[in-house]
């Protein structure tokens, strides 16, 4: 036991450095099919159950072949944002329309089943991913520097993937080790086995070395599908530097996604005659369907940062597998001269996108493509509408890998460190404040009281999951919180730092929360405040004048006075666009990490109630 615990501390302490086709197209969406009779409740008999719908279809009309023209068929099985999700997600994240989904051995089984179904009817079946395979991972993967996630993806037959922002959580050097293999330079091979690396390539077309200007990893991968060469280009989002710690990416630059993709398209067409392209890009969007039932294969009211990227792509990009937003969709979106099929499979291995494409063997171009998202079901539905986990749906090879790591990490993961009175969620209210954000900010304030901290701020993107009262990952009683559950909430091992800001500087930091204001991106990033800090903001006010009534301990903040404010060092280094925090360079660093602050608070204040979500007031 002592050896395991010593090994764990050695694993935990090395920091994660971050967090936070073509003229005609048809997209058809049908109502959800209800099975079992009239619906009574989400979990009761006759509950509405999702069934596969008509997929998104894209026809490249200007390249439609004549009758009798020979074609090739390509099947792509795609997923994204796996995040080392060895176990099924908990809470609402592990349900799609009430159906339990996810888990690495079930993801592997679903991929293998779909591959087997299409193996003899399709010229080629490939499995691809669109980034964030690793990073922001639960303890079972993060404790081993995400080697378990790669072992699972090797076992399920992943052919290639793009990088995502979280591939850079521990820096460029560590990403290259994940690709090429070898023991961790500090911790060694913690599980006792050598690490052989990823059996598939990470593609990073738009991540270049500052000196050589060459991609740090292969920019593309070319595959021949019965006489037609198809090029796969992989990219992360241009905004990666704003959401990872600068320390790990100081040697690289991130380039524009569409410009880079089109550069390689033109290069490969000119030099090798390739005319069919697939883009794996770690950037995405979201659909906004009616709230009653979600369509995993829908494209209702779609919007997001991937849309302008696709709009600038050359029309040879027939398929775009995307990610980053953790949402599911299959869409037809306009490119520069037609439409592309654009897909995403949510996150954490809950879906697999089944993409079917036809290629013209004469013109060497895409003819058509369609996609539907397939649920990674892990349970069997009982007659009363409840569900029971079904081991027969698991892939035995992936299960053996997962079981190995479950055994090693169990003593640490299942240790009870505190308790809660009810679910504490990371869902924001209309002002953007979450109950869990309140708790974490309070925890960091308490952790740095000896440094004179008067207030604390937590970035919402660093809160990766909710605490669920009924969850029992290690057999613990309802309400008890294990170390593994806490780590899933805060998996980045950020330092906790306290800085001295003037009231004017603090006001300036809060003004950077809003989309388009002072370098902030396209989304609001509402910082979660400790109980000591309150303010009001106007959504309609001009940038620089949005925040009013700023107070600490009920006293209005004096612009000229000094205040001690705690954040994690990701924020303090300018992460999530908060460059005004990085301008404050004098700081005190607390011992340990943010996870230590969180677990200490959960233990010392047990049982912890949900935060009141009353510290931020939003007005029109």
Secondary structure as UniProt FT lines:
FT   HELIX           2..13
FT   STRAND          24..27
FT   TURN            45..46
FT   STRAND          56..59
FT   HELIX           61..63
FT   TURN            67..68
FT   STRAND          71..79
FT   TURN            83..84
FT   HELIX           91..94
FT   STRAND          95..96
FT   TURN            97..98
FT   STRAND          99..101
FT   HELIX           104..118
FT   TURN            119..121
FT   STRAND          124..130
FT   HELIX           139..142
FT   TURN            143..146
FT   HELIX           147..156
FT   STRAND          160..162
FT   HELIX           165..168
FT   TURN            169..170
FT   HELIX           172..180
FT   TURN            185..187
FT   TURN            190..191
FT   STRAND          201..203
FT   TURN            205..206
FT   STRAND          207..209
FT   TURN            210..212
FT   STRAND          220..225
FT   TURN            226..227
FT   STRAND          228..236
FT   HELIX           238..242
FT   HELIX           246..248
FT   TURN            250..251
FT   STRAND          252..254
FT   HELIX           257..272
FT   STRAND          276..282
FT   STRAND          285..286
FT   TURN            296..297
FT   TURN            300..301
FT   STRAND          303..304
FT   HELIX           305..311
FT   TURN            315..316
FT   STRAND          317..322
FT   STRAND          328..335
FT   TURN            336..337
FT   STRAND          338..345
FT   TURN            348..349
FT   STRAND          351..360
FT   TURN            361..363
FT   STRAND          366..375
FT   STRAND          379..381
FT   TURN            383..384
FT   STRAND          387..389
FT   HELIX           391..393
FT   HELIX           396..413
FT   STRAND          416..420
FT   TURN            430..431
FT   HELIX           435..447
FT   HELIX           449..451
FT   STRAND          455..458
FT   HELIX           460..462
FT   TURN            469..470
FT   TURN            473..474
FT   TURN            478..479
FT   STRAND          480..482
FT   HELIX           483..489
FT   STRAND          496..502
FT   HELIX           503..511
FT   TURN            512..513
FT   TURN            515..516
FT   TURN            518..519
FT   STRAND          528..529
FT   TURN            531..532
FT   STRAND          533..538
FT   TURN            539..540
FT   TURN            543..544
FT   STRAND          547..552
FT   TURN            553..554
FT   STRAND          555..556
FT   TURN            559..560
FT   STRAND          562..568
FT   HELIX           569..572
FT   TURN            573..574
FT   HELIX           575..577
FT   HELIX           579..582
FT   STRAND          587..589
FT   HELIX           594..604
FT   STRAND          616..619
//
